[in-house]
């Protein structure tokens, strides 16, 4: 008895010691990596494994745990939100408070390891959502069994193979990208496209999303975007984001709306995202948005070349999956995109557009590498809008894309760029293969300068096509000198 007591007491003391030290084994060793961190008095530290929202968050040893704690905190100028390296959070971090020029609000990382990840992607609970929508309590309904009544009748669509199609209802999600059983799979333009290669489609309205899946057996797990964005910055100014990874988002990985003086450095974004970085300014402006040295990679490499081109309700098969890498929409002004690698976006790697009442002006895009080697269509630069003016694209490398650069608006410049290995898309062979198309299809286009660029291995001549079939006036286009190889 005494020996057993001694062993038990020793085990208890050892457990208390390890707990006080933060655990044993590799985690204890990992925590020792934090010993040399100089604590920043302006910072809040976040550690999903060892943190606790009851802590004050002011040191790594007293870190917070969740995104929810940050979202409920009234941040002040100079505050920093620092995420523990090597860890992952699921949800949406929203920053609406402002810093100052001298003391911005900052989002970053601490400790050793890979960049911390904030993800908007999660597993959808089909059973609960079916129940909430008054559908049969089964997780999945075979298409042949959905009948002609109620919700089933409302959403019943023609499918090519009823025997191998399943239906489920998902609430409040936008399944633009989907993983089935842990693997991203190709989505259908609509349900008529379902097949062994095209595995899912959806139909959405105010009641939720009805999800169709094609397969011999119902899937065990669906993952898709549960949140607008893993990081949402809005109606504020002077925020810096750096050294983190953003995953998913049914709007974008990083969504910046009606904000000014936002700096984005050295982040990775795009996996499972609809868009990489979306800067939006409707009925207002977003100024001094500076995106530097980031990797904006959709990691969308699914083959959809065989699907053909269709259009329905504003969707096209050429924008399925991951349409825009960096999107400036509306009154985005005095901003820069520099030193980034932007890859595999199915409409445009960089797209800038404004309605007639908004001024998208004075933006500079330089020293970026844009490429789209793994997709059937896309990778372009897009610039358009009546008041898209005085934007300068220079010293970029655009290579291995399958959609022509569209360079419109007025008083815009495209200079000193390398444009190489431009290919025809199997989806639109007649409309692709040129390096640049200047076309006044939505508003007048004038005073466009495309000079001192190098064009290599362009699939179709001329490399620079100034359209003679325009809805609006097009004039004063300068396309010389350039080098063609």
Secondary structure, DSSP 4 states (H G I P E B T S, - for coil): -HHHHHHHHHHHHHHHHHHHTT-SHHHHHHHHTTTTPPPPTTEEEE-TTT--TTS--SSGGG-B--HHHHHTS---TT-EEEEETT-EEES-EEE-----SSS-EEEEEESSSSPPEEE-EEE--HHHHHHHTT--SSS-EEGGGS-SSHHHHHH----S-GGGEEEEEESS---SSEEETTEEEPBPSSGGG-SSS--EEEEEETTEEEEEEESSS--S-EEEE-SS-SEEEES-EEEEEES-EEE--SS-SEEEES-EEEEEES-EE-TT-SEEEEEEEEEEEEE-EEEES-EEE-------GGG---EETTEEGGG-S--EEEEEEEEEES-EEES-EEE--SSEEEEEE--TT--EES-EEES-EEE-TTSSS--EEEEE-TTEES-EEES-EEEEESS-EEE-SBS-EEES-EEEEE---SSSTTT-S-SEEE--SSS-EEEEEEES-EEEEESSS-SEEE-S--SS-EEEEE--S-EE-
